[in-house]
Amino acid sequence: MKINGTAVMITGSAARLGMHMARHMAARGSSTIIIHYNKSEIGAYRLKRDLENEGKRVKVLQGDLSTGEGIKSFLDLCKKECSTIDILVNSASAFQAYPMMEHDISKLIPSIVVNGLAPHALAVWSYRNAGLKKVINILDASPQLYAGERYGYYLGKMVLKEVTERLAIELAPRVCVNAIAPGYLLPPEGTGKNSSMKIESIPLKRRGRISELNMALDFLIENDYVTGQIIYVDGGAHLMSDKIDR
């Protein structure tokens, strides 16, 4: 599959990794970029302006993917606005604190829905309605690092891993479904200098580059005989996760 001329939807693309991937896909020749955001409206429309200045067709869709009702509303919007989605990149994420010993599971559910279940719903809808060809889910190289204080995030990413593998079977042979698990490319919001992902504990002894994430994205789009796989872009950190201080 060639990237040039494709329509790509990237959820959570108003900021952080999603934004970088959207800019990269535009640079590689995608003709239509579908930007999804929940609350980052300013970032979404700034990105739209920049990409339109490069001659791209850009759509901006708002949607809260943390509830079943929100997902349904977003899919209704997609039905109106998105006749074609060649490539779906599920990058939207929720990183709220939820201690493992918290007893109010209503606070846990939104993270599981955003991180794990919304990507499933979007992939199935796009497969049935929009000519989907490739799905790339954004995992986390070491989600267990956050299991103590951000248990919902951890569970959501574990659900997404299972979703990736099951959809790779269910959507074959027409669609390839894979995942990228980034490591320490951008520090998680709210962690700052105290991030658990310590550079000294990464085998390759450095932080990753956005360009290295984008190279993995290109590979998974352009290779038509890879499905159900996870590419770790983390310098080997997932191999050391049990040795990193929490």
N, C-alpha and C positions, 0 to 999 in steps of 0.2 A: 504494500500500500504506500502511495506517495502522499506526503503531507500537503503538497501544493494543491490549492483549490478546494480543500476540505472545509466543512463546517464543524467547529469544535465548541462544545460547551464545557466550561470549567467552573465548577461550583466553588464558592468562596474565593472568587478571583479578584476581589476588590483590594486585597492586601496580601502581604507575605508570600508564601510559596505559590499560591494560586495566581497572584498577580504576575509574578516572574514567569510562570509557565504560559500565561496568556500572551505576554509580550514576546516570548520565544516562539510560540506557535504562529503569531502574526509575522515574525521575522522569517520563519521557515516557509511561509507562503499560504497559510490557511486564509481562505477568502472571507469567511464569516466567523467572527468570534462572538460567542454568547457568554456574556458576563453575568454570573449570578452573585447576588449579595443578600445579606439579611439586614444588617444595621449600618454597614459601611457605605452609605450612599455617596458621600463626597469622593471617596476613593474610586468607586465604581464609575462615576461620571468623569472623573479625571482620566481614568484609563480609557474610557470610551473616546474622549476628545483626542487623546494621544494617538490611538489606533486609527481613528478616522482621518487624522492628519497624514497618516501613512497610506491612505487609500483603502482601508479595510471597511467591510460592512460589519457593523457592530450592533448587537442588541443587548440591552441591559434589562435583566429580569430580577425583581425582588421576590424573596420567598423565605419564610421561616420553616426550616426543615427539621425542627425539633419536636413536632407533633404530627400525628396522623392527619389531622385537619389541615395543618399547614402544608404538608406534602401534597395532599389532594388539591389544594388551591393552586399550588405551584405547577402541578401537572396540567391543571385546567388552563393555566396561563401558557404553558408550553404548547398545548394543543392549538392555541390561537396564534402563537408567535414562531413556532419552530417546526417547519415542515420537514427539515432535514437536520439530523445530528449524526455526522459520520463518526465523530470521536467524542466520547464522554470521559472527562477527567473529574473524578469525585475527590475534591480537595477540601470541601467545607468541613470544619471541625469545631468541636466544643471542648474547651479545656477547663471548665469550671471545677472548683474544689468540691470534693465529696469524700469525706473521710470514710474509710472502709467500715468503721463501726457505727456510722450514721444509720439510724433506724427508719428514717422517713424516705422511702424509696421513690416518692413522687419527685424528689430532687435528683434522683439518679436517672430516671427514664429519659429526659431530654438529651443527655449526652449519648446514651446508647442509640437513640433514634437518629440523631445527627450523624454520629460517627459510623454507625453500622447499618441501620435499616433504610435510611433515606437513599444511600447509594444503590441498594437493591431495587427499590421502587423506581428510581430514575433509569436504571439500566433496563429493567423489564419494559417500562413504558417506551423507552427509546427504541428498543428492539422491535416492539410491536407496531410502532407508529411513525418512526422517523428514520428508518434505513440504517440503523446503527451498525458499525463495523468493528470498532475498537472501544474497550473500556479499560481505563487505567485508574485503579483505586490508590489513594495515598494513605499508606499505613504509617507505622512508626517503628524504627529499628529496635527500640527497647521500651515498649509501653509499660513493661512491668516496673520500670523505675518510678512511675507515677501512681502505682496501684495503691499506695498507702493513703495519700491525700487527694488523689484525683482518680478514684476508683471507677467512676462512670466513664472517663476517658479510656482507661485501660480496658474495661469490658467492651466498650464500643469498638475499639480497634481489634479486639479479638473476634467480635462478631463480623467485622469487615473482612478479616482474613478468611473466615469460613465462607462468607458471601462470595468472595473472589473465587475460591476453589469450586464451589457448587455451581455458580453461574458459568464458569468456564466449561463445565459439562453440559449444562442445560441450554446454553446459547450457541454451542457448537453445532454445525461447522461454520455457520455464517459469521459469528462474532468471536474475536479473541478477547479474553478477559484476564488481565494481569494486574500486578500491584508494584508500586515502588515504596520502599520503606526508608525514608530519609533519616539520617542521624543528625549530628550537630552541624546543621547548615545555618539555621537561624535559631537563636535561643528562644525557647517557649516564652510567650508573653507572661510577665509576672514573675519570672524566675531570675532574670538579670544575671549578675555575676555568681549567684549561688546555684546555677544550674547543675543538676545531677550529672549531666553528660560532661565530665571533666576531660579536657584535652589530653592530660597525662595518662588517662586510662584508655584512650583510643589507640589501637595498635599502630595506625599510621601517623599518630602524633600530631594531628592538625585538624582544624575545622574543615568541613567540606565546602565546596564552591557551588553556587547556583548552577553554573555551567555544567557541572558534573551530574546534577539532578536532571538537567535538560537533555543531556546525552542519553541517559537511561530512558527518558520519555520518547526520544526519537527512535531508539532501538525497538521499543515495544510497539510503536506505531508501524514502523517500516518492516518488521519481521512478521510474516504471516504464518509461521509455523511454531510460534511460542504462545502457549495459553496456560492459565492456571499457575503462573510463576510469580515469585516475589524477587525483585532485585533490591538488595540492600545497598544503599548509597550512604555508607556510614563509617568508612575507614576500618571496618571490622569490629565496630563497637558492640554489635549484637552478640558477638562471641564472648564478650567480656562483661556482659550486663550483670552477672551475679557477683562480679568483683568490684563494681562501681559503688562508691559510697552513696547512700541515699540521703 
